[in-house]
Amino acid sequence: MRQLARRVGTAAIAVSAPQQRYDGRPRLLSRQAASIAEHMRAVGPLPKSVVPQLIDLVTASGLRGRGGGWFPSGRKMASVFGRDNRYVVVNGMEGEPASGKDKLLLRLAPHLVLDGAELAALAVGADRITVAVHRGTGLAGHVLSAIADRVAAGWGEVEIDVSEPPSRYVSSESTAVAGFVGGGEARPKADSARVSGVDGRPTLVSNVETFAHIALIARYGPNWFRQAGTADAPGTALFTVSGAVRNPGVYELPVGVSGETILRVANGCREPISALLVGGYGGAWIPPTQLHRPFSPEGLAPLGASLGAGIVVALPARTCGLFETVRVASWMAAQTANQCGPCFKGLPAIADDFAMIARDCSRAAYERLRFRLGVVNGRGACAHPDGVVKFVDSALKTFALDIRRHLSGQPCPGGPRVLPIPELPAESEDWR
C-alpha cells in the first residue's frame, strides 16, 4: 500500500492511499440514533483512546469545516490547543434560510454531533461545551434531552449546555455566537472567535456537521474519511437541495460530485431551470451550463462561487432571477448588524438599485449599482456586506440577458417565488 507521510501538528500520521473506493452509502445520515442506546448500537462507545492523537487525525483526514468557510478543521483545533482556559461552541444556528442540514442532524443524530464536540473538547483541553441554536426553533429542548440522556447513561467528562441567540442572519456567524454565549451581543466581529471567543477565552467554534464528521473520523480514521471526496476537500457533505427539483431534501454526497449528480439524486428537475443558487444567500448564482463542474471549493472557485453551507436551489426558468435577487438582497440588507456604513447604508442602497433595474428598467440604477458594489466590497466591519456583494454581482453575470431585456424596457412578470424569505425580527428584539 502506498504511504503518504504527512507531518501534522507534533506527530506524523501515515495517510494511506485508500485501497477501496467509497461505497456510496451515507455516513452521517446512516447513523441516525435519537437515543443513547440506539447510538451505542450504531457506532459504539465514545473512543476516548484516540483523544491524544485526535488533532493529528483530523488534520490528516483533510476535513474542512462544513459551516460555510471550509477552513481546515485540524488547523482550527490546533490554533486553540495549548492555550489557557479553552472553550468549545457547536454552531447549530443555521442562519441560511435555504439550509436544513444542521436541524436534521440535531434531530436525527444528536449524539453523533455531541460525540464530536466532546472528543474535540478533550483534545484541545476545553472544560465546557455550548450548543448554540436559533431561538424559537424548538431545537434547544431536543438537544437538552439528548444531553440529559448522556448524563443518565454515565457519558461525558465535559459539561455541555445550550444557548439560544436571536434569530438573525448575522447572529449565526462564529464571533457573534461566541460573543452571545459569553454574555455579550450576538453581533459579528472583525477578528476571529479564537481571539474574541467566549469571555475572551480561546474558543473552538465549528458547525454541527463538522463535529459529526469528527466523531466518525475518531472511530474510523483519516484513511476511511478520504475514500470519499476530493484530494483537497475529502469526505462527504450534506446538501440541502430545493427549488425546481422533484424531491427537495437533504442529501449526503461526496464532495466534488457534479451539479448534474446533485440534481439527479433529488430525482431531477420537474421543469426547465435558468440558474442554480449555490452556497446560500451569501453565495452565488451560476448558470445551468456549469452543472458539469465538480461541486467542491476548488471546482466552484473559477465561477466566483463556493459550496458554503451546501445549499443548492434550482431556479425555474419561469421565475425571474432578477426579482428573486431583489427579494434576497432586500432581506439581507435588513439583517444588518448596524455596525458600519457599508452594511446599514450600502446594502439597502444596493437592494434598491437592483429593484429599480428589475421593476423600473432604470439604466441609471444599473450604473449606480456597479459602482456601489466596488465601494462596499471589503470595507465592512464583518463579512456580511461582502456576501451580499458576491450574491448580487453573480446575478449581474448569470442573468445578464435578463438585465438587458429589462433595461430595454421589456420587464417580465416575475413568476412564482422560490427562495424562502423568513420574517424579519421584531423591531423590539435586541441582540441578546
C-alpha positions in Angstrom: 0.0 0.0 0.0 1.4 3.4 -1.0 2.1 5.6 2.1 1.7 9.3 2.0 3.7 10.5 5.0 2.3 13.8 6.4 3.6 15.8 9.2 0.7 17.3 11.1 0.9 19.0 14.5 3.5 17.4 16.6 3.1 13.8 15.3 3.5 12.1 12.0 0.3 10.4 10.8 0.7 7.9 7.9 -2.1 8.5 5.4 -2.5 5.6 3.2 -3.9 5.9 -0.3 -7.3 4.1 0.1 -7.3 0.7 -1.5 -11.1 0.7 -1.5 -13.3 3.4 -3.1 -16.2 5.0 -1.3 -19.1 2.6 -1.4 -21.7 5.4 -1.9 -23.6 4.8 1.3 -24.4 7.8 3.6 -22.1 8.2 6.6 -23.8 10.8 8.7 -27.3 10.1 7.7 -27.0 6.3 8.0 -26.2 6.6 11.7 -29.4 8.2 12.9 -29.9 7.5 16.6 -32.2 9.6 18.7 -31.4 7.7 22.0 -28.1 6.9 23.5 -28.9 3.2 23.4 -29.5 3.4 19.6 -26.4 5.4 19.2 -24.3 2.8 21.0 -25.7 0.1 18.7 -24.9 2.3 15.6 -21.3 3.4 16.4 -20.2 2.0 19.8 -18.9 3.8 22.8 -17.0 7.2 22.8 -13.5 6.4 21.5 -11.6 8.3 24.2 -8.4 6.4 23.5 -7.8 8.5 20.3 -8.1 11.9 22.1 -4.3 12.4 22.3 -4.0 11.9 18.6 -7.3 13.5 17.5 -6.0 16.8 16.2 -3.5 15.0 14.1 -6.1 12.5 12.9 -8.5 15.3 11.9 -5.6 17.2 10.2 -4.6 14.0 8.3 -8.2 13.4 7.2 -8.3 16.8 5.4 -11.7 17.6 7.0 -12.7 21.2 6.2 -15.5 22.9 8.2 -19.0 22.5 6.7 -20.4 25.7 8.1 -19.6 27.8 5.1 -16.0 28.9 5.1 -14.5 25.4 4.5 -11.5 26.2 6.7 -9.3 23.2 7.6 -10.7 21.7 10.9 -7.4 20.3 12.2 -5.7 23.7 11.8 -8.5 25.4 13.7 -8.3 22.8 16.5 -4.5 23.2 16.7 -4.8 27.0 17.0 -6.8 26.6 20.2 -4.7 23.8 21.7 -2.0 24.7 24.2 -3.6 28.0 25.3 -5.3 28.6 28.7 -9.0 28.4 29.6 -10.3 26.9 26.3 -13.9 26.6 25.3 -15.9 24.7 22.5 -19.0 26.0 20.8 -21.2 23.9 18.5 -22.7 26.3 16.0 -26.1 25.0 15.1 -27.6 28.3 14.2 -28.0 27.6 10.5 -28.8 31.2 9.6 -29.1 30.4 5.8 -32.8 30.3 5.1 -32.5 27.7 2.4 -30.4 25.2 4.5 -31.8 22.4 6.6 -28.9 20.0 7.2 -27.9 21.1 10.7 -31.5 21.0 12.0 -31.8 17.5 10.5 -28.6 16.2 12.2 -29.5 17.6 15.6 -32.9 15.9 15.4 -31.8 12.6 13.9 -28.3 12.1 15.1 -27.7 14.4 18.1 -25.3 12.1 19.9 -23.0 11.9 16.8 -22.7 15.7 17.0 -22.2 15.7 20.8 -19.6 12.9 20.5 -17.6 15.0 18.1 -17.9 18.1 20.3 -16.8 16.2 23.4 -13.9 14.5 21.7 -12.8 17.8 20.3 -13.1 19.5 23.7 -11.0 16.8 25.3 -8.4 17.0 22.5 -8.0 20.8 22.8 -8.3 20.8 26.6 -11.6 22.7 26.9 -13.7 22.2 30.1 -17.1 23.4 28.6 -19.2 23.0 25.5 -22.1 25.1 24.4 -24.5 24.1 21.6 -26.0 27.3 20.0 -29.3 27.0 18.2 -31.6 29.7 16.8 -34.2 31.0 19.3 -37.7 29.8 18.6 -36.8 26.7 16.5 -37.6 24.1 19.3 -34.1 22.6 18.9 -32.9 23.6 22.3 -35.3 21.2 24.1 -34.3 18.4 21.7 -30.6 19.0 22.4 -31.1 19.3 26.2 -33.0 16.0 26.1 -30.0 14.3 24.4 -27.6 15.8 26.9 -29.7 14.5 29.8 -29.7 11.1 28.1 -25.9 11.1 28.0 -25.6 12.1 31.7 -28.1 9.4 32.8 -26.0 6.8 30.9 -22.8 8.0 32.5 -21.4 9.5 29.4 -19.5 12.8 29.3 -16.5 14.3 31.0 -17.1 17.8 29.7 -20.1 20.0 30.8 -22.5 20.7 27.9 -25.2 23.4 27.9 -27.4 25.0 25.3 -27.7 28.7 24.2 -30.3 30.4 22.0 -29.0 33.5 20.3 -31.5 35.8 18.4 -33.0 34.6 15.1 -30.9 36.9 12.9 -28.8 36.0 9.9 -25.7 37.7 11.1 -26.1 36.2 14.6 -25.1 32.8 13.1 -21.6 34.0 12.4 -18.9 32.4 14.7 -17.8 35.5 16.5 -21.4 36.6 17.0 -22.3 33.2 18.5 -19.2 33.2 20.8 -19.9 36.7 21.9 -23.5 35.8 22.8 -22.5 32.7 24.7 -20.1 34.8 26.7 -22.9 37.2 27.8 -22.5 39.8 25.1 -24.5 40.7 22.0 -24.9 38.4 19.0 -23.1 40.7 16.6 -20.3 39.6 14.4 -16.8 41.0 14.9 -13.9 41.6 12.6 -11.5 39.3 14.4 -11.7 35.5 14.8 -13.6 33.7 17.5 -10.2 32.2 18.6 -9.2 35.8 19.6 -12.5 37.2 20.8 -14.1 34.0 22.0 -16.4 33.2 24.9 -15.5 35.7 27.7 -12.2 36.3 25.9 -11.3 32.6 26.1 -9.6 30.8 23.2 -12.7 29.2 21.6 -13.2 26.5 19.0 -16.4 27.3 17.1 -17.4 24.7 14.5 -20.5 23.7 12.6 -22.9 20.9 13.7 -22.0 18.8 10.6 -18.2 19.3 11.2 -18.4 17.9 14.7 -20.4 14.9 13.4 -17.6 14.2 10.9 -15.0 14.4 13.7 -17.0 11.8 15.7 -16.7 9.4 12.7 -13.0 10.2 12.0 -12.2 9.4 15.6 -13.8 5.9 15.1 -12.8 5.0 11.6 -9.7 7.1 10.9 -8.4 9.5 8.2 -8.0 6.8 5.5 -11.6 5.9 5.7 -12.7 9.5 5.6 -10.6 10.2 2.5 -12.2 7.4 0.5 -14.9 9.9 -0.5 -14.5 13.4 -1.8 -11.5 15.1 -3.5 -7.9 15.4 -2.5 -8.3 19.0 -1.5 -11.7 18.5 0.2 -12.2 14.9 1.3 -15.3 13.3 2.7 -19.0 13.6 2.2 -21.1 16.7 2.7 -24.8 17.3 3.4 -26.5 19.2 0.5 -29.9 20.9 1.0 -31.5 20.8 -2.4 -34.6 22.7 -3.3 -36.4 24.7 -5.9 -37.5 23.1 -9.2 -36.4 19.6 -8.2 -38.9 16.7 -7.8 -37.8 15.6 -4.4 -36.4 18.5 -2.3 -34.5 17.4 0.8 -31.1 16.9 2.5 -28.8 14.5 0.7 -25.3 13.2 1.7 -22.9 13.1 -1.2 -19.1 13.0 -1.8 -17.6 16.5 -2.1 -16.8 17.1 -5.7 -19.8 15.4 -7.4 -21.2 17.4 -10.3 -24.2 19.6 -10.1 -25.9 17.2 -12.5 -25.4 14.4 -10.0 -26.8 16.6 -7.1 -30.0 17.3 -9.1 -30.3 13.7 -10.2 -30.3 12.4 -6.6 -33.2 14.8 -6.0 -35.0 12.9 -8.8 -34.2 15.6 -11.4 -35.8 18.8 -12.3 -39.6 18.9 -12.8 -39.3 21.8 -15.3 -36.6 23.8 -17.1 -34.2 25.8 -15.0 -32.4 29.1 -15.6 -29.8 29.1 -12.8 -28.7 27.4 -9.6 -28.1 29.3 -6.3 -25.1 27.7 -4.7 -23.9 28.2 -1.2 -26.8 30.2 0.2 -27.7 33.9 0.4 -24.1 34.8 0.8 -23.3 32.5 -2.1 -23.7 32.9 -5.9 -25.9 32.2 -8.9 -24.4 30.0 -11.6 -25.8 29.1 -15.0 -27.0 25.6 -15.8 -24.2 25.3 -18.4 -21.8 24.8 -15.4 -23.6 21.8 -13.9 -20.8 19.5 -15.1 -18.4 21.2 -12.7 -17.3 19.4 -9.5 -19.1 20.9 -6.6 -16.1 21.5 -4.4 -14.4 24.6 -3.1 -11.8 24.4 -5.8 -14.2 23.3 -8.5 -16.6 26.3 -8.0 -13.9 28.9 -7.3 -13.4 29.8 -11.1 -17.1 30.8 -11.1 -16.7 33.1 -8.1 -18.9 30.6 -6.2 -18.4 28.4 -3.2 -20.2 25.4 -1.5 -20.9 27.4 1.6 -23.3 25.5 3.7 -24.1 23.0 1.0 -27.2 24.8 -0.4 -28.3 24.1 -4.0 -31.5 25.8 -5.2 -32.7 25.1 -8.8 -34.4 28.2 -10.2 -37.3 27.5 -12.6 -36.9 29.3 -15.9 -40.4 30.8 -15.5 -39.2 32.6 -12.3 -37.3 35.9 -12.9 -33.9 35.7 -11.4 -33.8 39.5 -11.0 -36.9 39.6 -8.8 -35.6 36.7 -6.7 -32.3 38.5 -6.3 -34.2 41.7 -5.2 -36.1 39.7 -2.6 -32.9 38.2 -1.1 -30.9 41.4 -1.3 -33.6 43.4 0.5 -33.9 40.8 3.2 -30.1 40.6 3.7 -29.9 44.4 3.8 -32.5 44.3 6.7 -30.3 41.8 8.5 -27.5 44.3 9.1 -25.8 44.4 12.4 -25.8 48.2 12.2 -22.0 48.4 12.9 -20.7 50.1 9.8 -21.8 52.3 6.9 -21.2 49.8 4.2 -23.7 47.5 5.9 -26.6 49.7 7.1 -26.3 52.3 4.3 -24.7 50.4 1.4 -26.7 47.2 1.4 -30.2 48.9 1.3 -28.9 51.1 -1.5 -27.7 48.1 -3.4 -31.1 46.4 -2.9 -32.9 49.5 -4.0 -30.8 49.9 -7.2 -31.4 46.2 -8.1 -35.1 46.7 -7.6 -35.1 49.7 -9.9 -33.4 47.6 -12.6 -35.9 44.8 -12.3 -39.1 46.9 -11.8 -38.4 50.3 -13.4 -35.9 49.3 -16.1 -33.5 52.0 -14.8 -30.2 52.3 -16.6 -29.0 54.9 -14.0 -29.7 52.4 -11.3 -27.6 49.8 -13.2 -24.6 52.1 -13.4 -25.0 53.2 -9.8 -25.2 49.6 -8.7 -22.0 48.6 -10.4 -20.2 51.5 -8.6 -21.7 50.6 -5.2 -20.6 47.0 -5.4 -17.0 48.1 -5.7 -17.3 50.7 -2.9 -18.9 48.3 -0.4 -16.9 45.2 -1.0 -14.1 44.6 1.6 -15.0 47.6 3.7 -17.5 46.2 6.2 -16.9 45.6 9.9 -17.7 41.9 9.2 -18.1 39.7 6.2 -21.9 40.3 5.8 -21.6 43.1 3.2 -19.1 41.1 1.2 -21.6 38.2 1.0 -24.3 40.4 -0.4 -21.9 41.9 -2.9 -20.9 38.5 -4.1 -24.5 37.4 -4.4 -25.7 40.5 -6.3 -22.6 40.5 -8.6 -23.2 36.9 -9.5 -26.8 37.9 -10.5 -25.4 40.6 -12.8 -23.3 37.9 -14.6 -25.7 34.9 -14.6 -28.8 37.0 -15.5 -27.1 39.3 -18.0 -29.5 38.6 -20.8 -32.5 39.2 -18.5 -30.9 42.5 -17.3 -30.5 43.6 -20.9 -34.2 42.9 -21.6 -35.3 44.8 -18.5 -33.1 47.7 -19.3 -34.5 47.8 -22.9 -38.0 48.3 -21.5 -39.1 44.6 -21.5 -39.7 43.7 -17.9 -41.1 40.2 -17.1 -44.0 39.3 -14.8 -41.6 37.8 -12.2 -43.0 34.3 -12.0 -43.6 32.2 -8.8 -41.4 32.9 -5.8 -38.9 30.2 -5.0 -36.4 31.3 -2.3 -37.6 31.3 1.3 -37.6 34.7 3.0 -38.1 34.4 6.8 -39.9 37.1 8.7 -37.6 39.8 10.0 -37.1 40.0 13.8 -39.4 42.4 15.6 -38.0 45.9 16.0 -38.2 45.4 19.7 -35.9 42.3 19.6 -32.5 43.2 20.8 -29.2 41.4 20.2 -29.5 39.5 23.5 
